[in-house]
Amino acid sequence: MLRTIPGKQIAEGLSEEVAREAARFLAETGRAPALAVVLVGANPASEIYVRRKIAQCRKTGIASIEYRLDGATSQADLLALIARLNADPSVDGILVQLPLPGHIAATRVLDAITPGKDVDGFHPVNVGRLSTGTDGLVPCTPLGCMMLIDTVIDDLRGKHAVVIGKSNIVGKPIAMLLLERECTVTVTHIATQGLPDIARKADLIVAAAGSPGLVRGDWVKPGAVVIDVGINRIENADGTSKIVGDCAIGEMEHAAAVTPVPGGVGPMTIACLLANTIKAARSLHS
Ligand code: GUN
């Protein structure tokens, strides 16, 4: 029988912990931990993600300050907002939802967020800390993936992990986290030759390609663990649509465990954002 990893349930447990921490922070400092969420333009997927993030903040006692900027906002104006948020002692975390409109250079914006408030872990200082194995803010999706992996694999040391996708948001940072745990890590991407054969050697597959059903059952070794980071909307024949992952989940019976989509990695990403906000608040006030 297919064994799924209950991401939603694990995320709820983490959120409860966050709520306790948020209450403690409020009792100690007289204010709730606060996250500034910046959305530029009206990307429908980003709208949904931002709404979920803000709803979870509310549920756990984290104050969220929402900035919805017009799609035509200039880079200079966005950088000015970031500078204000950096300097504001009542703001603990800053999240700029990606993607940004084409006329804004995302790297310029992400580089402008002060590393201590960079709850996405995208600033080069935090990226550097992650790659040197030192303490910093770690990107939320990879952090959530590691927590899910830890519920099904006792000891990662020496395991062969195959990461599919080399994005800065998931592929590269999860490769660093797995390397830190002494996995042998193969990072594959769009130009990789012979991906199915590489995947078949894996004890652990992390699929973050953004390609619906890419990972087929015969790519997965019996007893391997599959973490599906994909969130792909596909159209049904009747005109409705549904969300599917990067793995053909119906073909994964022989895997040791698989994360479902939806309800796997997605809820963990949000719970880890809240946990990072607490971490940022704590270290800014220590
Ligand atoms: N867009 C897609 N994923 C993410 C994420 O983790 N953080 C931000 N800020 N934007 C995203």
Boltz pocket constraint, residues with backbone or C-beta under 6 A from the ligand:
constraints:
  - pocket:
      binder: B
      contacts: [[A, 95], [A, 96], [A, 97], [A, 98], [A, 99], [A, 120], [A, 140], [A, 141], [A, 169]]
      max_distance: 6.0
